[in-house]
Amino acid sequence: MDAGISARLDRISTRGKYLIVPMDHGITLGAIKGLKDIESTIDGITRGGADAVLTQKGIAPRVHANKNGAGYIVHLNASTSVGPDSNDKRHTGTVKEAIRAGADAVSFHINVGSNYEPDQISELARVTEQASDYGIPVLAMAYARGANLEGEDPEHDAEYLGHAVRLAEELGADVVKTAYSGDADSFQHVVESTRLPVVIAGGAKGTDRQTVQNVRGAMDGGAAGVSMGRSIFQHDDPEAITRAVSAIIHDDASADEALDIAGLSEEAGAQA
């Protein structure tokens, strides 16, 4: 691995484990809870143990003074929830712009199985090529989403997810994010489909117990961590839930131990 990429991966992880909090949802969903005063949210989650935060390039000035030494990732494509098709992710930045914004890494979203997959494959390949010129790691957000997938819940199907993460490796990514398949045994297939570190998405916000149980299950299945957004930044106490997730990822805590460490009750965080 290139020395620059290796050094920068160390800035967004701890001993090869990742607790990334994406907060690029302002384009997708608007200034939702946790993003209006994004400065306070970033301060809380990084004090709670987040290894890195992730935003779009325009938010960079609001990030650096509040991230308490954590790493920074700039996301390079997006869509909105009110547009024609949320699976149609379009470029919002370049690797050069991310570097100018102070990023340690870049990320790019691809929907495997959508009608936009062919273009997104080409675009991710270009991003990894450009990033390698500068020694910048690429986090590929590789999801199974779209009209071309079959089954009752294709977005969480281990076979589809395994295909998605392998695609990310084939295109030159350094870390890959995907959905959690729901249990450790099925997620092991996903992890074994690639040699890249695999981190899980958080998805829609649930209870604290659901959050930590999913993280524990993913880690038991071989995950390298999480890239978890709304379950963390929309929490009533973002610092506490980050501390709970960190205890599992970095200290191998059980779900119960993580909740105790963070001082969270069973019901805490259940409200959006």
Disulfide bonds with the S-S distance in Angstrom:
none
